[in-house]
Amino acid sequence: MVGLIHMLGFVLLGGVFAWAGAGHFLKFRTIAGQLAERRLPFPAVLLAAGSSVEIVAGLCLATGMARPYAALALVVFTVVASVMMLDFWHYSGPERQGLRSAFTINIAVIGGLLLASSPH
């Protein structure tokens, strides 16, 4: 039973990243434009690379292929994406609260990914 619960957890956690990465490709121009508005370098390349990491590592996490490495790759991705896109410290009011909430959720996701990176 514990094995089934772990497998379900990995599928859900990895699946969220794979789903999000695929969604980024479906809205590529819009999201690349948002990255450009934030003055991030090479927004299209950055988006394609990050989304590819999300898809590949997410699928690996979900299926068990190189799971520790996939989880650690997603930790790095989540940290970098959070710092770049959820920079709540530059905002105030409701916008700050929303970004801070998303940032905090990502901290919890990183915790789950760290657990997923360790052998069971």
Secondary structure as GFF3:
##gff-version 3
##sequence-region A 1 120
A	DSSP	alpha_helix	2	26	.	.	.	ID=ss1
A	DSSP	alpha_helix	28	37	.	.	.	ID=ss2
A	DSSP	alpha_helix	43	63	.	.	.	ID=ss3
A	DSSP	alpha_helix	67	85	.	.	.	ID=ss4
A	DSSP	three_ten_helix	88	90	.	.	.	ID=ss5
A	DSSP	alpha_helix	93	117	.	.	.	ID=ss6
###
